[in-house]
Amino acid sequence: MLADLWPLYGLIIATPRLELRLARDEELAALAVLAARGVHRPHERPFLTPWTEGSPDERARAVLQGQWRDLGRWGPAAWALGLGVFRDGEPLGMVALRARDFPVVREVTTSSWLGVDHHGQGYGTEARAGVLTLAFDCLGARAALTEVFQDNHASQGVSRKLGYEHDGISVDARGDEAVVSDRLRLSREKWAQGQHMAVTVDGIAACRSMFGI
Ligand SMILES: CC(C)(COP(=O)(O)OP(=O)(O)OC[C@H]1O[C@@H](n2cnc3c(N)ncnc32)[C@H](O)[C@@H]1OP(=O)(O)O)[C@@H](O)C(=O)NCCC(=O)NCCS
């Protein structure tokens, strides 16, 4: 019923070990609890928006509100698809695909987080490959972009493995500190040259108009 009105609820991306899909309410709560338990080690600050730096309850609510905000603001001109990452039904984290003016620009950006116990097991690479398959193979993206702090070795590692190329830097204020991020770009051509894991995307036909295509 919900998926009839909001077909993104019927979109399922399957990678060898993972399922990526829009979380239903109780699943979103489980993802929020996972974030409350920790998204990174205490001394790390991987995000420009400091959503992980509050108390566990604040972190959990940031996950809920982020998802509600993204869905509430959804439109073909600007969208942000935050998908739950599940393994055998267990929530591991979230991966997001965003775009503005996608029908014209044909570029997406990605971001992700995993519960800290799930880092370093290849799930981040698998989840990114899943949303890139949606972007390139289903939506016809021309490029995928991401911005990563230079000291975020795990996120840099995911992008390197998937063939992203360096595309300059950006400098932002994080409090009083100027922090440098690498801008990374994966072109459609580079994606097409890569050897990719098996990924299937179900339910995309009903969603196409929501993406503006
Ligand atoms: C970033 C994140 C999603 C990556 O997912 P992950 O599952 O931990 O990463 P993977 O296991 O797929 O690793 C990808 C590559 O990076 C390397 N890598 C992973 N963690 C690393 C670390 N701490 N230091 C150096 N290299 C690392 C891996 O070795 C792997 O390369 P390899 O297969 O050639 O060995 C996850 O670590 C995370 O949620 N981090 C906290 C939040 C965050 O930083 N989000 C991104 C903000 S831009």
The ligand as a MOL file (V3000), in Angstrom:
LIG
                    3D

  0  0  0     0  0            999 V3000
M  V30 BEGIN CTAB
M  V30 COUNTS 48 50 0 0 0
M  V30 BEGIN ATOM
M  V30 1 C 33.4990 5.0160 5.4450 0
M  V30 2 C 32.8410 3.6660 5.6430 0
M  V30 3 C 31.3890 3.7120 5.1570 0
M  V30 4 C 33.6470 2.6480 4.8030 0
M  V30 5 O 33.0800 1.3680 4.9140 0
M  V30 6 P 33.9500 0.1100 5.3630 0
M  V30 7 O 33.0620 -1.0700 5.2440 0
M  V30 8 O 34.5380 0.3730 6.6930 0
M  V30 9 O 35.1010 0.0680 4.2580 0
M  V30 10 P 35.6050 -1.2220 3.4630 0
M  V30 11 O 35.7840 -2.3660 4.4220 0
M  V30 12 O 34.6850 -1.4440 2.3100 0
M  V30 13 O 37.0460 -0.7460 3.0120 0
M  V30 14 C 37.3300 -0.1350 1.7850 0
M  V30 15 C 38.8280 -0.0490 1.5980 0
M  V30 16 O 39.3800 0.9030 2.5100 0
M  V30 17 C 40.3560 0.2880 3.3060 0
M  V30 18 N 40.1560 0.6900 4.6900 0
M  V30 19 C 39.0570 0.4610 5.4290 0
M  V30 20 N 39.2130 0.9870 6.6620 0
M  V30 21 C 40.4530 1.5390 6.6760 0
M  V30 22 C 41.2000 2.2260 7.6570 0
M  V30 23 N 40.6680 2.4800 8.8760 0
M  V30 24 N 42.4530 2.6390 7.3320 0
M  V30 25 C 42.9710 2.4050 6.1070 0
M  V30 26 N 42.2960 1.7510 5.1330 0
M  V30 27 C 41.0550 1.3280 5.4160 0
M  V30 28 C 40.1090 -1.1820 3.2340 0
M  V30 29 O 41.3120 -1.8740 3.4490 0
M  V30 30 C 39.5210 -1.3610 1.8770 0
M  V30 31 O 40.5020 -1.5540 0.8910 0
M  V30 32 P 41.0480 -3.0490 0.5380 0
M  V30 33 O 39.8420 -3.8980 0.3230 0
M  V30 34 O 41.8510 -2.7830 -0.6780 0
M  V30 35 O 41.8150 -3.4920 1.7120 0
M  V30 36 C 32.8400 3.2300 7.1330 0
M  V30 37 O 34.1650 2.9990 7.5430 0
M  V30 38 C 32.1940 4.2670 8.0530 0
M  V30 39 O 30.9960 4.2270 8.2500 0
M  V30 40 N 32.9980 5.1820 8.6250 0
M  V30 41 C 32.4760 6.2270 9.5240 0
M  V30 42 C 31.6090 7.2220 8.7860 0
M  V30 43 C 32.2860 7.8200 7.5760 0
M  V30 44 O 33.4790 8.0760 7.5750 0
M  V30 45 N 31.4970 8.0490 6.5140 0
M  V30 46 C 31.9850 8.6380 5.2900 0
M  V30 47 C 32.1040 10.1210 5.4140 0
M  V30 48 S 32.7140 10.8200 3.9030 0
M  V30 END ATOM
M  V30 BEGIN BOND
M  V30 1 1 1 2
M  V30 2 1 2 3
M  V30 3 1 2 4
M  V30 4 1 2 36
M  V30 5 1 4 5
M  V30 6 1 5 6
M  V30 7 2 6 7
M  V30 8 1 6 8
M  V30 9 1 6 9
M  V30 10 1 9 10
M  V30 11 2 10 11
M  V30 12 1 10 12
M  V30 13 1 10 13
M  V30 14 1 13 14
M  V30 15 1 14 15
M  V30 16 1 15 16
M  V30 17 1 15 30
M  V30 18 1 16 17
M  V30 19 1 17 18
M  V30 20 1 17 28
M  V30 21 1 18 19
M  V30 22 1 18 27
M  V30 23 2 19 20
M  V30 24 1 20 21
M  V30 25 1 21 22
M  V30 26 2 21 27
M  V30 27 1 22 23
M  V30 28 2 22 24
M  V30 29 1 24 25
M  V30 30 2 25 26
M  V30 31 1 26 27
M  V30 32 1 28 29
M  V30 33 1 28 30
M  V30 34 1 30 31
M  V30 35 1 31 32
M  V30 36 2 32 33
M  V30 37 1 32 34
M  V30 38 1 32 35
M  V30 39 1 36 37
M  V30 40 1 36 38
M  V30 41 2 38 39
M  V30 42 1 38 40
M  V30 43 1 40 41
M  V30 44 1 41 42
M  V30 45 1 42 43
M  V30 46 2 43 44
M  V30 47 1 43 45
M  V30 48 1 45 46
M  V30 49 1 46 47
M  V30 50 1 47 48
M  V30 END BOND
M  V30 END CTAB
M  END
